[in-house]
Amino acid sequence: MARVIDDGEFFTLKLSILEKVGALHGNIKTAKANLIDITNAENPWQSTVLRGIRAPGTGIPYVILLGTMRYKKKKDFTAIYRRRPVDIYTFKDCEFERWIISK
């Protein structure tokens, strides 16, 4: 299961081997200075949480959503499983504007 590792200076989104295959992406690392906010959402499948279309990655509605969500020249990275609550990490000046990760 995807997890965020805080090593003091950087956040690393650590993915399992299967998640890397499903998301078509490797681990992601960014400086803590780029973090804007961390919020929670009880229902990750709402349109207020998810934006855009998935490309590339794996998606089965209400079961799994792994990979990149693209919208308006921006990208989010998702690792969402079933209807579990998620943590939403919002960043500035990074490859992904948000990481949306199931708890």
ROLO-705511 format. One record per residue (C-alpha): residue in three letters; x, y, z. Coordinates in pm, 1 decimal, decimal comma. Layout:
+-----+----------+----------+----------+
:   r :        X :        Y :        Z :
+-----+----------+----------+----------+
: ALA :        X :        Y :        Z :
...
+-----+----------+----------+----------+
This chain:
+-----+----------+----------+----------+
:   r :        X :        Y :        Z :
+-----+----------+----------+----------+
: MET :      0,0 :      0,0 :      0,0 :
: ALA :    126,1 :    347,4 :    -85,5 :
: ARG :    266,7 :    542,9 :    206,5 :
: VAL :    424,2 :    883,3 :    255,0 :
: ILE :    763,5 :    883,1 :    423,6 :
: ASP :    885,9 :   1202,3 :    592,0 :
: ASP :   1266,3 :   1200,9 :    622,6 :
: GLY :   1295,6 :   1555,0 :    757,0 :
: GLU :   1381,1 :   1739,4 :    435,0 :
: PHE :   1178,7 :   1543,1 :    176,9 :
: PHE :    847,6 :   1362,7 :    138,4 :
: THR :    869,7 :   1035,2 :    -51,4 :
: LEU :    562,6 :    854,4 :   -180,1 :
: LYS :    670,7 :    490,6 :   -153,6 :
: LEU :    482,4 :    248,6 :   -379,2 :
: SER :    483,8 :   -130,9 :   -370,7 :
: ILE :    594,2 :   -325,6 :   -679,4 :
: LEU :    232,2 :   -394,3 :   -779,1 :
: GLU :    140,1 :    -27,8 :   -732,9 :
: LYS :    429,2 :     77,3 :   -955,4 :
: VAL :    302,8 :   -156,9 :  -1227,0 :
: GLY :    -59,2 :    -44,6 :  -1187,3 :
: ALA :     24,0 :    325,7 :  -1173,8 :
: LEU :    288,4 :    304,9 :  -1447,0 :
: HIS :    501,7 :    523,4 :  -1222,9 :
: GLY :    780,6 :    488,0 :   -967,4 :
: ASN :    824,9 :    641,2 :   -623,8 :
: ILE :    778,2 :   1018,5 :   -604,7 :
: LYS :    995,9 :   1254,4 :   -401,1 :
: THR :    956,2 :   1625,2 :   -328,7 :
: ALA :   1096,5 :   1879,4 :    -83,4 :
: LYS :    894,2 :   1948,9 :    231,6 :
: ALA :    924,3 :   2319,7 :    153,0 :
: ASN :    684,1 :   2262,7 :   -140,0 :
: LEU :    403,1 :   2139,3 :     88,1 :
: ILE :    106,7 :   2375,8 :    109,5 :
: ASP :   -150,3 :   2170,4 :    299,7 :
: ILE :   -258,6 :   1825,0 :    414,1 :
: THR :   -632,0 :   1757,6 :    427,5 :
: ASN :   -856,7 :   1451,9 :    462,7 :
: ALA :  -1161,1 :   1332,2 :    272,5 :
: GLU :  -1399,2 :   1058,8 :    384,5 :
: ASN :  -1525,6 :    984,5 :     32,3 :
: PRO :  -1244,4 :   1002,1 :   -226,4 :
: TRP :  -1474,9 :    933,4 :   -521,5 :
: GLN :  -1647,9 :   1274,8 :   -504,6 :
: SER :  -1594,0 :   1528,8 :   -781,1 :
: THR :  -1466,7 :   1770,9 :   -516,4 :
: VAL :  -1171,0 :   1535,2 :   -458,1 :
: LEU :  -1101,6 :   1384,2 :   -801,0 :
: ARG :  -1028,5 :   1607,8 :  -1098,9 :
: GLY :   -970,9 :   1530,5 :  -1465,7 :
: ILE :   -905,2 :   1200,0 :  -1637,4 :
: ARG :   -675,1 :    912,9 :  -1548,5 :
: ALA :   -379,8 :    878,1 :  -1784,1 :
: PRO :   -174,6 :    665,1 :  -1732,2 :
: GLY :   -273,1 :    421,4 :  -1462,0 :
: THR :   -532,1 :    170,3 :  -1349,4 :
: GLY :   -890,5 :    246,8 :  -1260,2 :
: ILE :  -1199,8 :     50,9 :  -1161,1 :
: PRO :  -1464,7 :    285,2 :  -1015,1 :
: TYR :  -1510,2 :    247,2 :   -637,7 :
: VAL :  -1245,6 :    -29,7 :   -629,6 :
: ILE :   -904,8 :    113,7 :   -725,0 :
: LEU :   -755,5 :    426,4 :   -878,6 :
: LEU :   -378,7 :    424,4 :   -927,0 :
: GLY :   -180,0 :    670,1 :  -1133,1 :
: THR :   -193,2 :   1016,5 :  -1279,1 :
: MET :   -505,2 :   1231,5 :  -1305,2 :
: ARG :   -463,1 :   1510,1 :  -1563,7 :
: TYR :   -660,1 :   1836,5 :  -1577,7 :
: LYS :   -602,7 :   2195,8 :  -1697,9 :
: LYS :   -223,9 :   2159,7 :  -1743,3 :
: LYS :   -193,7 :   2011,8 :  -1391,9 :
: LYS :   -160,6 :   1660,9 :  -1251,4 :
: ASP :   -254,1 :   1472,3 :   -936,2 :
: PHE :   -118,4 :   1134,5 :   -829,2 :
: THR :   -372,5 :    893,5 :   -683,3 :
: ALA :   -351,4 :    568,6 :   -487,7 :
: ILE :   -713,2 :    515,1 :   -383,5 :
: TYR :   -856,2 :    183,1 :   -264,8 :
: ARG :  -1225,7 :    106,2 :   -224,9 :
: ARG :  -1413,3 :    367,6 :    -21,7 :
: ARG :  -1138,5 :    426,5 :    233,9 :
: PRO :  -1073,8 :    781,1 :    355,1 :
: VAL :   -780,0 :    958,4 :    192,6 :
: ASP :   -511,2 :   1208,8 :    283,7 :
: ILE :   -463,9 :   1485,6 :     28,6 :
: TYR :   -117,3 :   1644,3 :     13,8 :
: THR :   -113,7 :   1972,2 :   -180,6 :
: PHE :    215,2 :   2104,6 :   -322,4 :
: LYS :    347,5 :   2404,8 :   -513,4 :
: ASP :    608,8 :   2392,3 :   -791,2 :
: CYS :    608,3 :   2010,4 :   -819,1 :
: GLU :    541,7 :   1749,1 :  -1085,3 :
: PHE :    208,5 :   1671,3 :   -914,4 :
: GLU :    -11,2 :   1937,9 :   -757,8 :
: ARG :   -166,4 :   1684,5 :   -519,5 :
: TRP :   -107,0 :   1333,3 :   -387,8 :
: ILE :   -433,9 :   1159,7 :   -297,1 :
: ILE :   -349,9 :    853,7 :    -87,7 :
: SER :   -578,6 :    603,8 :     90,2 :
: LYS :   -520,0 :    564,5 :    462,3 :
+-----+----------+----------+----------+
